[in-house]
Amino acid sequence: MNLLVVQEEPPVASFIKRGLEAEGFVVRTACDGAEGLELSRSSDLDLIVLDLVLPTVTGEEILARLRAAGSSVPVIVLTSSDAVPDQVAILNAGADDYVTRP
């Protein structure tokens, strides 16, 4: 499976990548929203793990653009915000799951 991790903090992105690769996944990472958006348009992705707070383009915008373009690639939002209204809005916008991280 091909995964994309879009996470603004390089150490966190690296940690997630190492863990997923240890489980046999092929993982690409992006620490910037513009790069994440570009990589998210790849047709070979099986899953995107997406942070919401990103430089240049927000995670919400990446999700909105993917869904507007008709992409059905599953998106798991992994972010530090645990506010219920944020979770509801992102799930209504097309995310497949919302996970908070410490």
RAJO-V681781 format. One line per field, one symbol per residue. phi: phi as a letter, one per 30 degrees, with the letter a starting at -180 (. if undefined). psi: psi as a letter, one per 20 degrees, with the letter a starting at -180 (. if undefined). A space follows every 50 residues. Layout:
BEGIN
phi=???
psi=???
END
This chain:
BEGIN
phi=.ccbccbdceddedddedddddcjdcbcbbcbdddddddddddcdcabcb dccbdibddddedddddddidcedbcdbbddcdeeddddddddkddabbc cd
psi=qpqpoophoghgggggggghhhjjqppqqpjphggggghiipijpiqpop qhoqqgprhggggghghhijpjpqppporipjpghggggghhijqhropq q.
END
